[in-house]
Amino acid sequence: MNIAVIGAAGGVGRLVVQQLVEQGHGVRALVRRPEQGADLSQLGAVSVPGDLTGEWRAVLDGTDAVVWAAGAGTSGDFRRIDNEALVQLVRQLEADGPVRLVVVSSMGVDRPEQMPPFLLEVLRAKAVSDAAVQASRLAFTIVRPGGLNNEPASGRVTVAAQAPRGMISRTDVAAVVVACLHQPGTVGHTFEVVAGETPVAQAVDQLTTQS
């Protein structure tokens, strides 16, 4: 499978790229800076220059699926990146494909008032774009991880429509994203994920039995 990764230079995105390449997939990685491209090329990805606030569509050329792992981060430009850029991507994919899309969102998008106040702005922005994904004609999956850390992967998670608040390693989030790409039964699902006791593949497979 050939997969475009948007947000490929970020903490989760880079790990998604690494895991996909290790599994033999072709990866096109959107990058803003040359040093990001050099790093991702060393991992085995094809680096495609672009900017979510400008021109980025070339990363989609020849791909079968898209992973969205982008976020405004410390720039604080949540409206343009976490909201408008993802909505624009949805419209582009609906027009020209590919139709398979896995989005890395955030726990609490559907209940921001229960989350720490500093997350309110970004969660509200993600709520708009998540809703656009859910209302689209795309074969989507939305992954909403809890708090992210750089701990080693445990390979075990808890998955639920609303999971208990908790942490999860970025490596485990990337593994969940990759597992969703391999499991067609995750299409149409939006779920939260934190560290837990269930092996990643089993947790993702269980989504196919949920209504």
Secondary structure as a PSIPRED ss2 file (coil, helix, strand):
# PSIPRED VFORMAT (PSIPRED V4.0)

   1 M C   1.000  0.000  0.000
   2 N E   0.000  0.000  1.000
   3 I E   0.000  0.000  1.000
   4 A E   0.000  0.000  1.000
   5 V E   0.000  0.000  1.000
   6 I E   0.000  0.000  1.000
   7 G C   1.000  0.000  0.000
   8 A C   1.000  0.000  0.000
   9 A C   1.000  0.000  0.000
  10 G C   1.000  0.000  0.000
  11 G H   0.000  1.000  0.000
  12 V H   0.000  1.000  0.000
  13 G H   0.000  1.000  0.000
  14 R H   0.000  1.000  0.000
  15 L H   0.000  1.000  0.000
  16 V H   0.000  1.000  0.000
  17 V H   0.000  1.000  0.000
  18 Q H   0.000  1.000  0.000
  19 Q H   0.000  1.000  0.000
  20 L H   0.000  1.000  0.000
  21 V H   0.000  1.000  0.000
  22 E H   0.000  1.000  0.000
  23 Q C   1.000  0.000  0.000
  24 G C   1.000  0.000  0.000
  25 H C   1.000  0.000  0.000
  26 G E   0.000  0.000  1.000
  27 V E   0.000  0.000  1.000
  28 R E   0.000  0.000  1.000
  29 A E   0.000  0.000  1.000
  30 L E   0.000  0.000  1.000
  31 V E   0.000  0.000  1.000
  32 R C   1.000  0.000  0.000
  33 R C   1.000  0.000  0.000
  34 P H   0.000  1.000  0.000
  35 E H   0.000  1.000  0.000
  36 Q H   0.000  1.000  0.000
  37 G H   0.000  1.000  0.000
  38 A H   0.000  1.000  0.000
  39 D H   0.000  1.000  0.000
  40 L H   0.000  1.000  0.000
  41 S H   0.000  1.000  0.000
  42 Q H   0.000  1.000  0.000
  43 L H   0.000  1.000  0.000
  44 G C   1.000  0.000  0.000
  45 A C   1.000  0.000  0.000
  46 V E   0.000  0.000  1.000
  47 S E   0.000  0.000  1.000
  48 V E   0.000  0.000  1.000
  49 P E   0.000  0.000  1.000
  50 G C   1.000  0.000  0.000
  51 D C   1.000  0.000  0.000
  52 L C   1.000  0.000  0.000
  53 T C   1.000  0.000  0.000
  54 G C   1.000  0.000  0.000
  55 E C   1.000  0.000  0.000
  56 W C   1.000  0.000  0.000
  57 R H   0.000  1.000  0.000
  58 A H   0.000  1.000  0.000
  59 V H   0.000  1.000  0.000
  60 L H   0.000  1.000  0.000
  61 D C   1.000  0.000  0.000
  62 G C   1.000  0.000  0.000
  63 T C   1.000  0.000  0.000
  64 D C   1.000  0.000  0.000
  65 A E   0.000  0.000  1.000
  66 V E   0.000  0.000  1.000
  67 V E   0.000  0.000  1.000
  68 W E   0.000  0.000  1.000
  69 A C   1.000  0.000  0.000
  70 A C   1.000  0.000  0.000
  71 G C   1.000  0.000  0.000
  72 A C   1.000  0.000  0.000
  73 G H   0.000  1.000  0.000
  74 T H   0.000  1.000  0.000
  75 S H   0.000  1.000  0.000
  76 G C   1.000  0.000  0.000
  77 D C   1.000  0.000  0.000
  78 F H   0.000  1.000  0.000
  79 R H   0.000  1.000  0.000
  80 R H   0.000  1.000  0.000
  81 I H   0.000  1.000  0.000
  82 D H   0.000  1.000  0.000
  83 N H   0.000  1.000  0.000
  84 E H   0.000  1.000  0.000
  85 A H   0.000  1.000  0.000
  86 L H   0.000  1.000  0.000
  87 V H   0.000  1.000  0.000
  88 Q H   0.000  1.000  0.000
  89 L H   0.000  1.000  0.000
  90 V H   0.000  1.000  0.000
  91 R H   0.000  1.000  0.000
  92 Q H   0.000  1.000  0.000
  93 L H   0.000  1.000  0.000
  94 E H   0.000  1.000  0.000
  95 A H   0.000  1.000  0.000
  96 D H   0.000  1.000  0.000
  97 G C   1.000  0.000  0.000
  98 P C   1.000  0.000  0.000
  99 V C   1.000  0.000  0.000
 100 R E   0.000  0.000  1.000
 101 L E   0.000  0.000  1.000
 102 V E   0.000  0.000  1.000
 103 V E   0.000  0.000  1.000
 104 V E   0.000  0.000  1.000
 105 S C   1.000  0.000  0.000
 106 S C   1.000  0.000  0.000
 107 M C   1.000  0.000  0.000
 108 G C   1.000  0.000  0.000
 109 V C   1.000  0.000  0.000
 110 D C   1.000  0.000  0.000
 111 R C   1.000  0.000  0.000
 112 P H   0.000  1.000  0.000
 113 E H   0.000  1.000  0.000
 114 Q H   0.000  1.000  0.000
 115 M C   1.000  0.000  0.000
 116 P C   1.000  0.000  0.000
 117 P H   0.000  1.000  0.000
 118 F H   0.000  1.000  0.000
 119 L H   0.000  1.000  0.000
 120 L H   0.000  1.000  0.000
 121 E H   0.000  1.000  0.000
 122 V H   0.000  1.000  0.000
 123 L H   0.000  1.000  0.000
 124 R H   0.000  1.000  0.000
 125 A H   0.000  1.000  0.000
 126 K H   0.000  1.000  0.000
 127 A H   0.000  1.000  0.000
 128 V H   0.000  1.000  0.000
 129 S H   0.000  1.000  0.000
 130 D H   0.000  1.000  0.000
 131 A H   0.000  1.000  0.000
 132 A H   0.000  1.000  0.000
 133 V H   0.000  1.000  0.000
 134 Q H   0.000  1.000  0.000
 135 A C   1.000  0.000  0.000
 136 S C   1.000  0.000  0.000
 137 R C   1.000  0.000  0.000
 138 L C   1.000  0.000  0.000
 139 A E   0.000  0.000  1.000
 140 F E   0.000  0.000  1.000
 141 T E   0.000  0.000  1.000
 142 I E   0.000  0.000  1.000
 143 V E   0.000  0.000  1.000
 144 R E   0.000  0.000  1.000
 145 P E   0.000  0.000  1.000
 146 G C   1.000  0.000  0.000
 147 G E   0.000  0.000  1.000
 148 L E   0.000  0.000  1.000
 149 N E   0.000  0.000  1.000
 150 N C   1.000  0.000  0.000
 151 E C   1.000  0.000  0.000
 152 P C   1.000  0.000  0.000
 153 A C   1.000  0.000  0.000
 154 S C   1.000  0.000  0.000
 155 G C   1.000  0.000  0.000
 156 R E   0.000  0.000  1.000
 157 V E   0.000  0.000  1.000
 158 T E   0.000  0.000  1.000
 159 V E   0.000  0.000  1.000
 160 A E   0.000  0.000  1.000
 161 A C   1.000  0.000  0.000
 162 Q C   1.000  0.000  0.000
 163 A C   1.000  0.000  0.000
 164 P C   1.000  0.000  0.000
 165 R C   1.000  0.000  0.000
 166 G C   1.000  0.000  0.000
 167 M E   0.000  0.000  1.000
 168 I E   0.000  0.000  1.000
 169 S E   0.000  0.000  1.000
 170 R H   0.000  1.000  0.000
 171 T H   0.000  1.000  0.000
 172 D H   0.000  1.000  0.000
 173 V H   0.000  1.000  0.000
 174 A H   0.000  1.000  0.000
 175 A H   0.000  1.000  0.000
 176 V H   0.000  1.000  0.000
 177 V H   0.000  1.000  0.000
 178 V H   0.000  1.000  0.000
 179 A H   0.000  1.000  0.000
 180 C H   0.000  1.000  0.000
 181 L H   0.000  1.000  0.000
 182 H H   0.000  1.000  0.000
 183 Q C   1.000  0.000  0.000
 184 P H   0.000  1.000  0.000
 185 G H   0.000  1.000  0.000
 186 T H   0.000  1.000  0.000
 187 V C   1.000  0.000  0.000
 188 G C   1.000  0.000  0.000
 189 H E   0.000  0.000  1.000
 190 T E   0.000  0.000  1.000
 191 F E   0.000  0.000  1.000
 192 E E   0.000  0.000  1.000
 193 V E   0.000  0.000  1.000
 194 V E   0.000  0.000  1.000
 195 A E   0.000  0.000  1.000
 196 G C   1.000  0.000  0.000
 197 E C   1.000  0.000  0.000
 198 T E   0.000  0.000  1.000
 199 P E   0.000  0.000  1.000
 200 V H   0.000  1.000  0.000
 201 A H   0.000  1.000  0.000
 202 Q H   0.000  1.000  0.000
 203 A H   0.000  1.000  0.000
 204 V H   0.000  1.000  0.000
 205 D H   0.000  1.000  0.000
 206 Q H   0.000  1.000  0.000
 207 L H   0.000  1.000  0.000
 208 T H   0.000  1.000  0.000
 209 T H   0.000  1.000  0.000
 210 Q C   1.000  0.000  0.000
 211 S C   1.000  0.000  0.000
